[in-house]
Amino acid sequence: MPNFEYEENARNKGYKCVCGVDEAGRGPLAGPVCAAAVVLPEDVEIDGLNDSKKLSEKKREALYDEIIEKAIAYSVAYGTLEEVESVNILQATYLAMNRAIQGLNVPADFALIDGNRVPVGIQIPCETIVKGDAKSCSIAAASILAKVTRDRLLYEYDKEYPQYGFAKHKGYGTKEHYEAIRTYGPCPMHRLSFLKNV
């Protein structure tokens, strides 16, 4: 389970406001990529906090509300569909992460970032952590906010384009999703750069 070890290490180096950063939606065939930044109080108790991928949708929704209630600061931002297409998914993810950090209403002075690459453009000291959403409470919280926010957006897409099944697969490349694209063609929410083989 994630803990506060990385946050404590950063504070021991003199940093005062440590945020966790994670993204959701790098792999899907549709929609923007979403990133969140979260600053949690030291040793806050949030029961069941974990990597969003290991939690049920119902649990993520419940934790989303608790994280927002207990966080010192949080911010969610997108790399838009247009940016995914124009600068590529990795650069769009960096844009989303930077926007999330900059959107915190209590400015962070250090970031713990899920993954192994420092986002281009980041303006504060940071540490990357592979599988950080399973190791750092702040990153786990960010992963939940990003995932829930993006899933809610895909439910909206589903209302507008019900034939694709966005509510079920959240834009990921399932067999049913590919079959729908072959049947109906792509909709305006699809990432055409991801569909070259369809």
N, C-alpha and C positions, 0 to 999 in steps of 0.2 A: 504493500500500500504506500502511496506517496506520503511524504513527511515534510518537515520544514528545515531539513539539514542544509539544503542549498541556500535558502533564504538566510539562515543563521550565519552561514559562512560569508555571505555578502555583507551582512550587518557587522560582522566581526572585522571586516576590512574598512569599516567606516561609512558604508552606504546607509542611508536613512529610510529610503522608500523603494522597496524592491517589488517589481511587478513580474508576473508570469505571463508568457505570451504563447499562444498556439493558434493554429488555423484549422478550418474545416472546408472541405470541398475542392481539394486540388485534383482529385481523380475523376470526378463526375463528367458526364458528357454535356451538362447543361448548367447554366447559371453562373453567378460570380463566385469567387473564393472569399471566404469570410475569416477574419482574424479577431481575436479578443485579447485584451490586456487586463489583468486583475491584480490589485494590491490587497492582500489580506492582512488583518491584524495578526500579530505574533501569536502563535499557538491557538488560533481560533478553532472551535470545535464544529466541524461540518461532517456529520456522520455519513459514511458511505462515499465520500469524495474519492474519485478515481478517474482514470483514463475514460473519456466519454465513450470510447468504443467498447468498453467492458460493461457498460451499464444499459439497462433497458430504457426505452424511450420514456416510460412513465417515471422512472427514477431520475433520468436526466432533467425532466421537466420540474420535478420537485426540488432537485438540487439547484437548478437555475434560479428559482425564486429565493432560496436560502442564501446562495452566493451573493446575489444582488442586495439582499437585506443586510448581510454581515460584512461585505467588502468595504474597505476604506475608500476605494475608487475602482471603477471598471469602465471599459470602453469597448465597443464593438464596431468594426469597420469592414468595408469591402474593397477588394480589387474587382472592378466591374467586369462584366462580360466583354465589353469593348476592349478593356485593357488586357484581359486574358488573350483575346484574339490579336491585339496589335503588338504587345511586348512579350508575350508568352506567359505560361502559367506560373513559372517560378518568379519572374519579375512582378507579376500581378500580386502574388502572395507577399512579396516584400513590401509592396505599396500598402497592402492591407495591414500588415504588421506595424509598419511605421505610423499609419494613420491611427491605429488602435492605441499605440503608445502615446502619441501626441494628443489623443483625445481624452486622456485621463484628466479628471478635474483636480486631482492632487498629483502634481508632476512626479514621475518616477526618476530616480537617479541611477538605477541599475535594473537591467532586464535579464530574466531567465527565459531562454527561448528554446522551444522544443525543436529538435533536429540537430544537424551537424554543420549548418552553414549560418554565418552571421548575415542577417539581411542587409542588402545594399541600402545605404542611406540612413542607417540607424545612428542617432545622435547622442546616445548615452552609452556608457560602458555596459557590456553584456557578457553572458556565458551561454553557450549552446549546450544542450543536454539531449543526447540520443535517448528516445523513449522517455522524455522528460515528463510527459503526462502521467506516467506510472511511477515517477520518482519525486516530483515536486508538487506540493499542494497548490501553489499558485498557478503552475502550468496546468494541472488537472482542472482547476476552476476555470481557467481560460478556455480549455478544450471543450468544456460543457457549454459555456456561453456561446462559443462560436458554432458548435454543432446544433444546439437548439435554435439559435437565430437563423441559421441557414435552412434547417429543416422546416421552420415555419414559413420561410420564403417559398420553399418548394411546394408546400400545401397551397399557397396562393397560385403558383403556376398550375397546379393540378386543377384548380377551379376554372382557369382560363383555357387550359389545353388538356382536357380529361382523357383524351385518347392515348396519351403517352404513359400514364400510370406514375406520374411524379410523386404522388403521395406515398406510394408503396416503395419505390426504389431510390427516391431522393436524388434522381439524376444519374445514378451510377449505371454502368454498362452491363446490366443484366440481360439475359437472353430475351426476355419480354420487351425490354426497352429497345434493343436493337431491332427486334421484329416490328415494333411500332414505328420506328424511324423508317424502316424499309417500306412499310405499308403506307404511311402518311407523309413521308418526307420530313425534314427537320422543321421545327418551329422557330420563331424568333429568339427563343431562350436557349437554343442549342449552341454549343461551341463548335463551329464548323471545322476548326482546325483539329478537333478531336475525332472528326467523322470521316477522315480521308479514306479509310478502308471500308466504309459502309457503302 
